[in-house]
Amino acid sequence: MQKLPEAGLANKAIMNEKDQIIVLRTFAGNIEASLAKSKLDAHGIPCFLTNESLAGLFPVQNPGLSVRLHVFKQDADRARAVLDDESPL
């Protein structure tokens, strides 16, 4: 019977540094986070948000529940430049 590689080792071999996903920024509310995501989408930078529902449900009770904007590590510098640019979409 053939022995399969451990899942952890297989994942490490498949996922290299450019495929890593990072939290680029955090936002106190959904509106600011959605605007940032829309701007990155308009520039063709893949991204997604997490904690949207929790941040909207419990904004006062737990300010630590911020909305997180995630991007691929390889796109981080470009994404920062796009978000730092004050011009509209």
PDB file of N, CA, C and O in Angstrom:
ATOM      1  N   MET A   1       0.835  -1.167   0.000  1.00  0.00           N
ATOM      2  CA  MET A   1       0.000   0.000   0.000  1.00  0.00           C
ATOM      3  C   MET A   1       0.890   1.245   0.000  1.00  0.00           C
ATOM      4  O   MET A   1       1.863   1.331   0.749  1.00  0.00           O
ATOM      5  N   GLN A   2       0.535   2.207  -0.857  1.00  0.00           N
ATOM      6  CA  GLN A   2       1.322   3.432  -0.982  1.00  0.00           C
ATOM      7  C   GLN A   2       0.974   4.400   0.140  1.00  0.00           C
ATOM      8  O   GLN A   2      -0.199   4.616   0.448  1.00  0.00           O
ATOM      9  N   LYS A   3       2.004   4.980   0.747  1.00  0.00           N
ATOM     10  CA  LYS A   3       1.791   5.928   1.833  1.00  0.00           C
ATOM     11  C   LYS A   3       1.652   7.334   1.252  1.00  0.00           C
ATOM     12  O   LYS A   3       2.489   7.769   0.461  1.00  0.00           O
ATOM     13  N   LEU A   4       0.606   8.033   1.642  1.00  0.00           N
ATOM     14  CA  LEU A   4       0.373   9.390   1.175  1.00  0.00           C
ATOM     15  C   LEU A   4       1.150  10.375   2.042  1.00  0.00           C
ATOM     16  O   LEU A   4       1.358  10.128   3.230  1.00  0.00           O
ATOM     17  N   PRO A   5       1.584  11.502   1.447  1.00  0.00           N
ATOM     18  CA  PRO A   5       2.299  12.500   2.252  1.00  0.00           C
ATOM     19  C   PRO A   5       1.373  13.143   3.270  1.00  0.00           C
ATOM     20  O   PRO A   5       0.159  13.203   3.076  1.00  0.00           O
ATOM     21  N   GLU A   6       1.955  13.615   4.342  1.00  0.00           N
ATOM     22  CA  GLU A   6       1.166  14.301   5.368  1.00  0.00           C
ATOM     23  C   GLU A   6       0.576  15.576   4.780  1.00  0.00           C
ATOM     24  O   GLU A   6       1.198  16.231   3.944  1.00  0.00           O
ATOM     25  N   ALA A   7      -0.616  15.919   5.218  1.00  0.00           N
ATOM     26  CA  ALA A   7      -1.311  17.093   4.683  1.00  0.00           C
ATOM     27  C   ALA A   7      -0.500  18.367   4.874  1.00  0.00           C
ATOM     28  O   ALA A   7      -0.436  19.200   3.970  1.00  0.00           O
ATOM     29  N   GLY A   8       0.113  18.527   6.028  1.00  0.00           N
ATOM     30  CA  GLY A   8       0.897  19.731   6.299  1.00  0.00           C
ATOM     31  C   GLY A   8       2.043  19.898   5.332  1.00  0.00           C
ATOM     32  O   GLY A   8       2.289  21.002   4.848  1.00  0.00           O
ATOM     33  N   LEU A   9       2.745  18.826   5.042  1.00  0.00           N
ATOM     34  CA  LEU A   9       3.855  18.895   4.102  1.00  0.00           C
ATOM     35  C   LEU A   9       3.368  19.187   2.691  1.00  0.00           C
ATOM     36  O   LEU A   9       3.996  19.957   1.966  1.00  0.00           O
ATOM     37  N   ALA A  10       2.272  18.590   2.301  1.00  0.00           N
ATOM     38  CA  ALA A  10       1.726  18.818   0.967  1.00  0.00           C
ATOM     39  C   ALA A  10       1.298  20.276   0.822  1.00  0.00           C
ATOM     40  O   ALA A  10       1.553  20.895  -0.210  1.00  0.00           O
ATOM     41  N   ASN A  11       0.658  20.821   1.832  1.00  0.00           N
ATOM     42  CA  ASN A  11       0.223  22.211   1.775  1.00  0.00           C
ATOM     43  C   ASN A  11       1.401  23.162   1.690  1.00  0.00           C
ATOM     44  O   ASN A  11       1.345  24.143   0.949  1.00  0.00           O
ATOM     45  N   LYS A  12       2.452  22.899   2.419  1.00  0.00           N
ATOM     46  CA  LYS A  12       3.631  23.753   2.377  1.00  0.00           C
ATOM     47  C   LYS A  12       4.268  23.724   1.000  1.00  0.00           C
ATOM     48  O   LYS A  12       4.749  24.750   0.517  1.00  0.00           O
ATOM     49  N   ALA A  13       4.278  22.569   0.367  1.00  0.00           N
ATOM     50  CA  ALA A  13       4.881  22.456  -0.955  1.00  0.00           C
ATOM     51  C   ALA A  13       4.047  23.176  -2.002  1.00  0.00           C
ATOM     52  O   ALA A  13       4.596  23.757  -2.939  1.00  0.00           O
ATOM     53  N   ILE A  14       2.733  23.144  -1.854  1.00  0.00           N
ATOM     54  CA  ILE A  14       1.846  23.750  -2.838  1.00  0.00           C
ATOM     55  C   ILE A  14       1.787  25.267  -2.683  1.00  0.00           C
ATOM     56  O   ILE A  14       1.800  25.994  -3.677  1.00  0.00           O
ATOM     57  N   MET A  15       1.724  25.737  -1.466  1.00  0.00           N
ATOM     58  CA  MET A  15       1.547  27.162  -1.224  1.00  0.00           C
ATOM     59  C   MET A  15       2.895  27.845  -1.041  1.00  0.00           C
ATOM     60  O   MET A  15       3.600  27.598  -0.062  1.00  0.00           O
ATOM     61  N   ASN A  16       3.244  28.699  -1.986  1.00  0.00           N
ATOM     62  CA  ASN A  16       4.489  29.433  -1.841  1.00  0.00           C
ATOM     63  C   ASN A  16       4.196  30.852  -1.363  1.00  0.00           C
ATOM     64  O   ASN A  16       3.039  31.202  -1.131  1.00  0.00           O
ATOM     65  N   GLU A  17       5.211  31.650  -1.218  1.00  0.00           N
ATOM     66  CA  GLU A  17       5.058  32.966  -0.610  1.00  0.00           C
ATOM     67  C   GLU A  17       4.098  33.864  -1.380  1.00  0.00           C
ATOM     68  O   GLU A  17       3.339  34.609  -0.760  1.00  0.00           O
ATOM     69  N   LYS A  18       4.105  33.818  -2.691  1.00  0.00           N
ATOM     70  CA  LYS A  18       3.235  34.712  -3.461  1.00  0.00           C
ATOM     71  C   LYS A  18       1.763  34.365  -3.300  1.00  0.00           C
ATOM     72  O   LYS A  18       0.900  35.202  -3.563  1.00  0.00           O
ATOM     73  N   ASP A  19       1.462  33.144  -2.872  1.00  0.00           N
ATOM     74  CA  ASP A  19       0.079  32.720  -2.677  1.00  0.00           C
ATOM     75  C   ASP A  19      -0.442  33.018  -1.272  1.00  0.00           C
ATOM     76  O   ASP A  19      -1.619  32.793  -0.990  1.00  0.00           O
ATOM     77  N   GLN A  20       0.406  33.513  -0.405  1.00  0.00           N
ATOM     78  CA  GLN A  20      -0.024  33.785   0.964  1.00  0.00           C
ATOM     79  C   GLN A  20      -1.008  34.948   0.987  1.00  0.00           C
ATOM     80  O   GLN A  20      -0.861  35.914   0.238  1.00  0.00           O
ATOM     81  N   ILE A  21      -1.998  34.848   1.842  1.00  0.00           N
ATOM     82  CA  ILE A  21      -2.996  35.897   1.995  1.00  0.00           C
ATOM     83  C   ILE A  21      -2.719  36.619   3.305  1.00  0.00           C
ATOM     84  O   ILE A  21      -2.504  35.995   4.344  1.00  0.00           O
ATOM     85  N   ILE A  22      -2.728  37.939   3.236  1.00  0.00           N
ATOM     86  CA  ILE A  22      -2.442  38.754   4.412  1.00  0.00           C
ATOM     87  C   ILE A  22      -3.611  39.704   4.689  1.00  0.00           C
ATOM     88  O   ILE A  22      -4.434  39.962   3.810  1.00  0.00           O
ATOM     89  N   VAL A  23      -3.673  40.214   5.905  1.00  0.00           N
ATOM     90  CA  VAL A  23      -4.608  41.281   6.241  1.00  0.00           C
ATOM     91  C   VAL A  23      -3.899  42.589   5.917  1.00  0.00           C
ATOM     92  O   VAL A  23      -2.914  42.953   6.559  1.00  0.00           O
ATOM     93  N   LEU A  24      -4.412  43.282   4.920  1.00  0.00           N
ATOM     94  CA  LEU A  24      -3.784  44.532   4.497  1.00  0.00           C
ATOM     95  C   LEU A  24      -4.166  45.684   5.418  1.00  0.00           C
ATOM     96  O   LEU A  24      -3.315  46.473   5.828  1.00  0.00           O
ATOM     97  N   ARG A  25      -5.461  45.771   5.738  1.00  0.00           N
ATOM     98  CA  ARG A  25      -5.951  46.833   6.608  1.00  0.00           C
ATOM     99  C   ARG A  25      -7.158  46.352   7.395  1.00  0.00           C
ATOM    100  O   ARG A  25      -7.808  45.372   7.030  1.00  0.00           O
ATOM    101  N   THR A  26      -7.445  47.054   8.472  1.00  0.00           N
ATOM    102  CA  THR A  26      -8.665  46.793   9.239  1.00  0.00           C
ATOM    103  C   THR A  26      -9.473  48.083   9.287  1.00  0.00           C
ATOM    104  O   THR A  26      -8.921  49.182   9.234  1.00  0.00           O
ATOM    105  N   PHE A  27     -10.790  47.929   9.390  1.00  0.00           N
ATOM    106  CA  PHE A  27     -11.703  49.068   9.387  1.00  0.00           C
ATOM    107  C   PHE A  27     -12.699  48.923  10.527  1.00  0.00           C
ATOM    108  O   PHE A  27     -13.077  47.811  10.893  1.00  0.00           O
ATOM    109  N   ALA A  28     -13.118  50.042  11.082  1.00  0.00           N
ATOM    110  CA  ALA A  28     -14.074  50.026  12.178  1.00  0.00           C
ATOM    111  C   ALA A  28     -15.479  49.691  11.703  1.00  0.00           C
ATOM    112  O   ALA A  28     -16.293  49.186  12.477  1.00  0.00           O
ATOM    113  N   GLY A  29     -15.772  49.970  10.426  1.00  0.00           N
ATOM    114  CA  GLY A  29     -17.120  49.730   9.930  1.00  0.00           C
ATOM    115  C   GLY A  29     -17.151  49.147   8.542  1.00  0.00           C
ATOM    116  O   GLY A  29     -16.148  49.116   7.829  1.00  0.00           O
ATOM    117  N   ASN A  30     -18.345  48.680   8.172  1.00  0.00           N
ATOM    118  CA  ASN A  30     -18.533  48.039   6.875  1.00  0.00           C
ATOM    119  C   ASN A  30     -18.414  49.001   5.695  1.00  0.00           C
ATOM    120  O   ASN A  30     -17.924  48.625   4.630  1.00  0.00           O
ATOM    121  N   ILE A  31     -18.861  50.236   5.885  1.00  0.00           N
ATOM    122  CA  ILE A  31     -18.876  51.179   4.763  1.00  0.00           C
ATOM    123  C   ILE A  31     -17.461  51.464   4.278  1.00  0.00           C
ATOM    124  O   ILE A  31     -17.184  51.365   3.083  1.00  0.00           O
ATOM    125  N   GLU A  32     -16.571  51.816   5.190  1.00  0.00           N
ATOM    126  CA  GLU A  32     -15.186  52.114   4.794  1.00  0.00           C
ATOM    127  C   GLU A  32     -14.515  50.887   4.184  1.00  0.00           C
ATOM    128  O   GLU A  32     -13.780  50.998   3.202  1.00  0.00           O
ATOM    129  N   ALA A  33     -14.766  49.735   4.760  1.00  0.00           N
ATOM    130  CA  ALA A  33     -14.170  48.501   4.250  1.00  0.00           C
ATOM    131  C   ALA A  33     -14.684  48.189   2.850  1.00  0.00           C
ATOM    132  O   ALA A  33     -13.908  47.792   1.981  1.00  0.00           O
ATOM    133  N   SER A  34     -15.966  48.362   2.627  1.00  0.00           N
ATOM    134  CA  SER A  34     -16.549  48.083   1.311  1.00  0.00           C
ATOM    135  C   SER A  34     -16.041  49.062   0.259  1.00  0.00           C
ATOM    136  O   SER A  34     -15.829  48.681  -0.892  1.00  0.00           O
ATOM    137  N   LEU A  35     -15.848  50.305   0.643  1.00  0.00           N
ATOM    138  CA  LEU A  35     -15.290  51.280  -0.299  1.00  0.00           C
ATOM    139  C   LEU A  35     -13.857  50.901  -0.698  1.00  0.00           C
ATOM    140  O   LEU A  35     -13.489  50.990  -1.869  1.00  0.00           O
ATOM    141  N   ALA A  36     -13.069  50.487   0.267  1.00  0.00           N
ATOM    142  CA  ALA A  36     -11.698  50.068  -0.022  1.00  0.00           C
ATOM    143  C   ALA A  36     -11.691  48.843  -0.930  1.00  0.00           C
ATOM    144  O   ALA A  36     -10.912  48.777  -1.880  1.00  0.00           O
ATOM    145  N   LYS A  37     -12.549  47.883  -0.644  1.00  0.00           N
ATOM    146  CA  LYS A  37     -12.641  46.687  -1.473  1.00  0.00           C
ATOM    147  C   LYS A  37     -13.059  47.045  -2.897  1.00  0.00           C
ATOM    148  O   LYS A  37     -12.506  46.511  -3.859  1.00  0.00           O
ATOM    149  N   SER A  38     -14.019  47.934  -3.032  1.00  0.00           N
ATOM    150  CA  SER A  38     -14.479  48.361  -4.358  1.00  0.00           C
ATOM    151  C   SER A  38     -13.354  49.020  -5.148  1.00  0.00           C
ATOM    152  O   SER A  38     -13.219  48.809  -6.353  1.00  0.00           O
ATOM    153  N   LYS A  39     -12.560  49.810  -4.463  1.00  0.00           N
ATOM    154  CA  LYS A  39     -11.437  50.482  -5.135  1.00  0.00           C
ATOM    155  C   LYS A  39     -10.419  49.461  -5.629  1.00  0.00           C
ATOM    156  O   LYS A  39      -9.924  49.572  -6.751  1.00  0.00           O
ATOM    157  N   LEU A  40     -10.105  48.469  -4.802  1.00  0.00           N
ATOM    158  CA  LEU A  40      -9.160  47.435  -5.229  1.00  0.00           C
ATOM    159  C   LEU A  40      -9.756  46.600  -6.368  1.00  0.00           C
ATOM    160  O   LEU A  40      -9.054  46.261  -7.321  1.00  0.00           O
ATOM    161  N   ASP A  41     -11.035  46.272  -6.270  1.00  0.00           N
ATOM    162  CA  ASP A  41     -11.707  45.525  -7.340  1.00  0.00           C
ATOM    163  C   ASP A  41     -11.618  46.283  -8.664  1.00  0.00           C
ATOM    164  O   ASP A  41     -11.354  45.688  -9.709  1.00  0.00           O
ATOM    165  N   ALA A  42     -11.839  47.599  -8.615  1.00  0.00           N
ATOM    166  CA  ALA A  42     -11.797  48.426  -9.818  1.00  0.00           C
ATOM    167  C   ALA A  42     -10.408  48.442 -10.460  1.00  0.00           C
ATOM    168  O   ALA A  42     -10.271  48.645 -11.666  1.00  0.00           O
ATOM    169  N   HIS A  43      -9.381  48.223  -9.634  1.00  0.00           N
ATOM    170  CA  HIS A  43      -8.004  48.186 -10.149  1.00  0.00           C
ATOM    171  C   HIS A  43      -7.533  46.757 -10.439  1.00  0.00           C
ATOM    172  O   HIS A  43      -6.357  46.538 -10.729  1.00  0.00           O
ATOM    173  N   GLY A  44      -8.430  45.805 -10.362  1.00  0.00           N
ATOM    174  CA  GLY A  44      -8.090  44.420 -10.693  1.00  0.00           C
ATOM    175  C   GLY A  44      -7.266  43.701  -9.651  1.00  0.00           C
ATOM    176  O   GLY A  44      -6.579  42.730  -9.968  1.00  0.00           O
ATOM    177  N   ILE A  45      -7.320  44.155  -8.421  1.00  0.00           N
ATOM    178  CA  ILE A  45      -6.569  43.519  -7.336  1.00  0.00           C
ATOM    179  C   ILE A  45      -7.516  42.612  -6.565  1.00  0.00           C
ATOM    180  O   ILE A  45      -8.469  43.097  -5.955  1.00  0.00           O
ATOM    181  N   PRO A  46      -7.271  41.295  -6.579  1.00  0.00           N
ATOM    182  CA  PRO A  46      -8.148  40.372  -5.860  1.00  0.00           C
ATOM    183  C   PRO A  46      -8.092  40.626  -4.355  1.00  0.00           C
ATOM    184  O   PRO A  46      -7.014  40.787  -3.783  1.00  0.00           O
ATOM    185  N   CYS A  47      -9.267  40.660  -3.722  1.00  0.00           N
ATOM    186  CA  CYS A  47      -9.322  40.906  -2.286  1.00  0.00           C
ATOM    187  C   CYS A  47     -10.654  40.395  -1.748  1.00  0.00           C
ATOM    188  O   CYS A  47     -11.578  40.102  -2.507  1.00  0.00           O
ATOM    189  N   PHE A  48     -10.733  40.294  -0.427  1.00  0.00           N
ATOM    190  CA  PHE A  48     -11.990  39.931   0.211  1.00  0.00           C
ATOM    191  C   PHE A  48     -12.012  40.479   1.630  1.00  0.00           C
ATOM    192  O   PHE A  48     -10.973  40.800   2.207  1.00  0.00           O
ATOM    193  N   LEU A  49     -13.226  40.581   2.182  1.00  0.00           N
ATOM    194  CA  LEU A  49     -13.430  41.099   3.531  1.00  0.00           C
ATOM    195  C   LEU A  49     -13.842  39.970   4.469  1.00  0.00           C
ATOM    196  O   LEU A  49     -14.497  39.015   4.052  1.00  0.00           O
ATOM    197  N   THR A  50     -13.457  40.086   5.728  1.00  0.00           N
ATOM    198  CA  THR A  50     -13.918  39.165   6.769  1.00  0.00           C
ATOM    199  C   THR A  50     -14.393  39.989   7.962  1.00  0.00           C
ATOM    200  O   THR A  50     -14.038  41.159   8.103  1.00  0.00           O
ATOM    201  N   ASN A  51     -15.190  39.369   8.807  1.00  0.00           N
ATOM    202  CA  ASN A  51     -15.761  39.970  10.025  1.00  0.00           C
ATOM    203  C   ASN A  51     -16.780  41.058   9.721  1.00  0.00           C
ATOM    204  O   ASN A  51     -17.085  41.872  10.592  1.00  0.00           O
ATOM    205  N   GLU A  52     -17.317  41.089   8.497  1.00  0.00           N
ATOM    206  CA  GLU A  52     -18.295  42.121   8.155  1.00  0.00           C
ATOM    207  C   GLU A  52     -19.526  42.051   9.055  1.00  0.00           C
ATOM    208  O   GLU A  52     -19.961  43.065   9.602  1.00  0.00           O
ATOM    209  N   SER A  53     -20.074  40.872   9.203  1.00  0.00           N
ATOM    210  CA  SER A  53     -21.300  40.717   9.983  1.00  0.00           C
ATOM    211  C   SER A  53     -21.071  41.009  11.458  1.00  0.00           C
ATOM    212  O   SER A  53     -21.880  41.689  12.090  1.00  0.00           O
ATOM    213  N   LEU A  54     -19.989  40.507  12.002  1.00  0.00           N
ATOM    214  CA  LEU A  54     -19.711  40.720  13.424  1.00  0.00           C
ATOM    215  C   LEU A  54     -19.480  42.182  13.743  1.00  0.00           C
ATOM    216  O   LEU A  54     -19.964  42.684  14.757  1.00  0.00           O
ATOM    217  N   ALA A  55     -18.747  42.864  12.887  1.00  0.00           N
ATOM    218  CA  ALA A  55     -18.469  44.277  13.126  1.00  0.00           C
ATOM    219  C   ALA A  55     -19.758  45.098  13.056  1.00  0.00           C
ATOM    220  O   ALA A  55     -19.923  46.066  13.798  1.00  0.00           O
ATOM    221  N   GLY A  56     -20.674  44.707  12.160  1.00  0.00           N
ATOM    222  CA  GLY A  56     -21.940  45.417  12.050  1.00  0.00           C
ATOM    223  C   GLY A  56     -22.891  45.138  13.199  1.00  0.00           C
ATOM    224  O   GLY A  56     -23.664  46.009  13.600  1.00  0.00           O
ATOM    225  N   LEU A  57     -22.835  43.937  13.724  1.00  0.00           N
ATOM    226  CA  LEU A  57     -23.746  43.563  14.806  1.00  0.00           C
ATOM    227  C   LEU A  57     -23.323  44.098  16.165  1.00  0.00           C
ATOM    228  O   LEU A  57     -24.160  44.485  16.981  1.00  0.00           O
ATOM    229  N   PHE A  58     -22.014  44.115  16.397  1.00  0.00           N
ATOM    230  CA  PHE A  58     -21.511  44.471  17.722  1.00  0.00           C
ATOM    231  C   PHE A  58     -20.493  45.614  17.680  1.00  0.00           C
ATOM    232  O   PHE A  58     -19.390  45.456  18.203  1.00  0.00           O
ATOM    233  N   PRO A  59     -20.827  46.768  17.071  1.00  0.00           N
ATOM    234  CA  PRO A  59     -19.817  47.826  16.953  1.00  0.00           C
ATOM    235  C   PRO A  59     -19.431  48.462  18.284  1.00  0.00           C
ATOM    236  O   PRO A  59     -18.269  48.812  18.487  1.00  0.00           O
ATOM    237  N   VAL A  60     -20.380  48.613  19.179  1.00  0.00           N
ATOM    238  CA  VAL A  60     -20.098  49.281  20.451  1.00  0.00           C
ATOM    239  C   VAL A  60     -19.605  48.293  21.493  1.00  0.00           C
ATOM    240  O   VAL A  60     -18.689  48.596  22.257  1.00  0.00           O
ATOM    241  N   GLN A  61     -20.213  47.108  21.527  1.00  0.00           N
ATOM    242  CA  GLN A  61     -19.872  46.139  22.550  1.00  0.00           C
ATOM    243  C   GLN A  61     -18.436  45.634  22.433  1.00  0.00           C
ATOM    244  O   GLN A  61     -17.786  45.373  23.445  1.00  0.00           O
ATOM    245  N   ASN A  62     -17.948  45.498  21.223  1.00  0.00           N
ATOM    246  CA  ASN A  62     -16.606  44.947  21.053  1.00  0.00           C
ATOM    247  C   ASN A  62     -15.888  45.648  19.903  1.00  0.00           C
ATOM    248  O   ASN A  62     -15.945  45.178  18.766  1.00  0.00           O
ATOM    249  N   PRO A  63     -15.216  46.759  20.177  1.00  0.00           N
ATOM    250  CA  PRO A  63     -14.524  47.485  19.110  1.00  0.00           C
ATOM    251  C   PRO A  63     -13.365  46.683  18.498  1.00  0.00           C
ATOM    252  O   PRO A  63     -12.829  47.075  17.461  1.00  0.00           O
ATOM    253  N   GLY A  64     -12.981  45.586  19.116  1.00  0.00           N
ATOM    254  CA  GLY A  64     -11.911  44.750  18.561  1.00  0.00           C
ATOM    255  C   GLY A  64     -12.352  43.944  17.355  1.00  0.00           C
ATOM    256  O   GLY A  64     -11.517  43.383  16.646  1.00  0.00           O
ATOM    257  N   LEU A  65     -13.654  43.879  17.113  1.00  0.00           N
ATOM    258  CA  LEU A  65     -14.164  43.148  15.956  1.00  0.00           C
ATOM    259  C   LEU A  65     -14.179  44.061  14.741  1.00  0.00           C
ATOM    260  O   LEU A  65     -15.229  44.573  14.354  1.00  0.00           O
ATOM    261  N   SER A  66     -13.038  44.261  14.155  1.00  0.00           N
ATOM    262  CA  SER A  66     -12.944  45.135  12.993  1.00  0.00           C
ATOM    263  C   SER A  66     -13.103  44.330  11.705  1.00  0.00           C
ATOM    264  O   SER A  66     -12.865  43.123  11.677  1.00  0.00           O
ATOM    265  N   VAL A  67     -13.508  45.017  10.649  1.00  0.00           N
ATOM    266  CA  VAL A  67     -13.609  44.395   9.331  1.00  0.00           C
ATOM    267  C   VAL A  67     -12.200  44.329   8.756  1.00  0.00           C
ATOM    268  O   VAL A  67     -11.463  45.314   8.777  1.00  0.00           O
ATOM    269  N   ARG A  68     -11.841  43.173   8.250  1.00  0.00           N
ATOM    270  CA  ARG A  68     -10.476  42.961   7.731  1.00  0.00           C
ATOM    271  C   ARG A  68     -10.497  42.869   6.211  1.00  0.00           C
ATOM    272  O   ARG A  68     -11.340  42.190   5.626  1.00  0.00           O
ATOM    273  N   LEU A  69      -9.561  43.558   5.588  1.00  0.00           N
ATOM    274  CA  LEU A  69      -9.385  43.512   4.142  1.00  0.00           C
ATOM    275  C   LEU A  69      -8.161  42.646   3.840  1.00  0.00           C
ATOM    276  O   LEU A  69      -7.049  42.959   4.267  1.00  0.00           O
ATOM    277  N   HIS A  70      -8.376  41.560   3.104  1.00  0.00           N
ATOM    278  CA  HIS A  70      -7.319  40.605   2.791  1.00  0.00           C
ATOM    279  C   HIS A  70      -6.914  40.704   1.321  1.00  0.00           C
ATOM    280  O   HIS A  70      -7.754  40.911   0.445  1.00  0.00           O
ATOM    281  N   VAL A  71      -5.613  40.553   1.068  1.00  0.00           N
ATOM    282  CA  VAL A  71      -5.085  40.494  -0.298  1.00  0.00           C
ATOM    283  C   VAL A  71      -3.981  39.441  -0.350  1.00  0.00           C
ATOM    284  O   VAL A  71      -3.481  38.993   0.682  1.00  0.00           O
ATOM    285  N   PHE A  72      -3.611  39.054  -1.573  1.00  0.00           N
ATOM    286  CA  PHE A  72      -2.436  38.202  -1.726  1.00  0.00           C
ATOM    287  C   PHE A  72      -1.199  39.014  -1.368  1.00  0.00           C
ATOM    288  O   PHE A  72      -1.127  40.208  -1.662  1.00  0.00           O
ATOM    289  N   LYS A  73      -0.245  38.377  -0.745  1.00  0.00           N
ATOM    290  CA  LYS A  73       0.987  39.053  -0.327  1.00  0.00           C
ATOM    291  C   LYS A  73       1.683  39.725  -1.503  1.00  0.00           C
ATOM    292  O   LYS A  73       2.237  40.816  -1.364  1.00  0.00           O
ATOM    293  N   GLN A  74       1.654  39.078  -2.648  1.00  0.00           N
ATOM    294  CA  GLN A  74       2.326  39.639  -3.826  1.00  0.00           C
ATOM    295  C   GLN A  74       1.664  40.933  -4.314  1.00  0.00           C
ATOM    296  O   GLN A  74       2.303  41.718  -5.015  1.00  0.00           O
ATOM    297  N   ASP A  75       0.407  41.166  -3.960  1.00  0.00           N
ATOM    298  CA  ASP A  75      -0.317  42.368  -4.385  1.00  0.00           C
ATOM    299  C   ASP A  75      -0.339  43.462  -3.325  1.00  0.00           C
ATOM    300  O   ASP A  75      -0.921  44.522  -3.556  1.00  0.00           O
ATOM    301  N   ALA A  76       0.270  43.236  -2.184  1.00  0.00           N
ATOM    302  CA  ALA A  76       0.151  44.143  -1.044  1.00  0.00           C
ATOM    303  C   ALA A  76       0.660  45.550  -1.343  1.00  0.00           C
ATOM    304  O   ALA A  76      -0.022  46.523  -1.025  1.00  0.00           O
ATOM    305  N   ASP A  77       1.825  45.680  -1.939  1.00  0.00           N
ATOM    306  CA  ASP A  77       2.373  47.016  -2.205  1.00  0.00           C
ATOM    307  C   ASP A  77       1.492  47.790  -3.182  1.00  0.00           C
ATOM    308  O   ASP A  77       1.224  48.974  -2.980  1.00  0.00           O
ATOM    309  N   ARG A  78       1.052  47.127  -4.224  1.00  0.00           N
ATOM    310  CA  ARG A  78       0.180  47.770  -5.206  1.00  0.00           C
ATOM    311  C   ARG A  78      -1.153  48.159  -4.564  1.00  0.00           C
ATOM    312  O   ARG A  78      -1.673  49.246  -4.816  1.00  0.00           O
ATOM    313  N   ALA A  79      -1.699  47.277  -3.740  1.00  0.00           N
ATOM    314  CA  ALA A  79      -2.965  47.564  -3.066  1.00  0.00           C
ATOM    315  C   ALA A  79      -2.827  48.757  -2.128  1.00  0.00           C
ATOM    316  O   ALA A  79      -3.718  49.604  -2.077  1.00  0.00           O
ATOM    317  N   ARG A  80      -1.735  48.838  -1.391  1.00  0.00           N
ATOM    318  CA  ARG A  80      -1.510  49.982  -0.491  1.00  0.00           C
ATOM    319  C   ARG A  80      -1.454  51.282  -1.284  1.00  0.00           C
ATOM    320  O   ARG A  80      -2.024  52.297  -0.885  1.00  0.00           O
ATOM    321  N   ALA A  81      -0.751  51.230  -2.421  1.00  0.00           N
ATOM    322  CA  ALA A  81      -0.622  52.437  -3.264  1.00  0.00           C
ATOM    323  C   ALA A  81      -2.001  52.885  -3.777  1.00  0.00           C
ATOM    324  O   ALA A  81      -2.305  54.078  -3.790  1.00  0.00           O
ATOM    325  N   VAL A  82      -2.822  51.928  -4.194  1.00  0.00           N
ATOM    326  CA  VAL A  82      -4.164  52.259  -4.685  1.00  0.00           C
ATOM    327  C   VAL A  82      -5.005  52.861  -3.570  1.00  0.00           C
ATOM    328  O   VAL A  82      -5.692  53.858  -3.792  1.00  0.00           O
ATOM    329  N   LEU A  83      -4.967  52.283  -2.388  1.00  0.00           N
ATOM    330  CA  LEU A  83      -5.783  52.785  -1.279  1.00  0.00           C
ATOM    331  C   LEU A  83      -5.265  54.129  -0.762  1.00  0.00           C
ATOM    332  O   LEU A  83      -6.052  54.951  -0.292  1.00  0.00           O
ATOM    333  N   ASP A  84      -3.963  54.359  -0.842  1.00  0.00           N
ATOM    334  CA  ASP A  84      -3.393  55.623  -0.369  1.00  0.00           C
ATOM    335  C   ASP A  84      -3.659  56.768  -1.341  1.00  0.00           C
ATOM    336  O   ASP A  84      -3.605  57.939  -0.962  1.00  0.00           O
ATOM    337  N   ASP A  85      -3.950  56.420  -2.607  1.00  0.00           N
ATOM    338  CA  ASP A  85      -4.267  57.434  -3.604  1.00  0.00           C
ATOM    339  C   ASP A  85      -5.631  58.023  -3.287  1.00  0.00           C
ATOM    340  O   ASP A  85      -6.611  57.283  -3.192  1.00  0.00           O
ATOM    341  N   GLU A  86      -5.717  59.325  -3.123  1.00  0.00           N
ATOM    342  CA  GLU A  86      -6.946  59.986  -2.683  1.00  0.00           C
ATOM    343  C   GLU A  86      -7.944  60.212  -3.822  1.00  0.00           C
ATOM    344  O   GLU A  86      -9.068  60.646  -3.573  1.00  0.00           O
ATOM    345  N   SER A  87      -7.556  59.929  -5.045  1.00  0.00           N
ATOM    346  CA  SER A  87      -8.491  60.155  -6.150  1.00  0.00           C
ATOM    347  C   SER A  87      -9.617  59.121  -6.103  1.00  0.00           C
ATOM    348  O   SER A  87      -9.429  58.023  -5.580  1.00  0.00           O
ATOM    349  N   PRO A  88     -10.784  59.467  -6.649  1.00  0.00           N
ATOM    350  CA  PRO A  88     -11.896  58.510  -6.640  1.00  0.00           C
ATOM    351  C   PRO A  88     -11.589  57.280  -7.491  1.00  0.00           C
ATOM    352  O   PRO A  88     -10.577  57.218  -8.187  1.00  0.00           O
ATOM    353  N   LEU A  89     -12.483  56.315  -7.414  1.00  0.00           N
ATOM    354  CA  LEU A  89     -12.309  55.059  -8.171  1.00  0.00           C
ATOM    355  C   LEU A  89     -11.820  55.358  -9.555  1.00  0.00           C
ATOM    356  O   LEU A  89     -11.611  54.439 -10.348  1.00  0.00           O
TER     357      LEU A  89
END
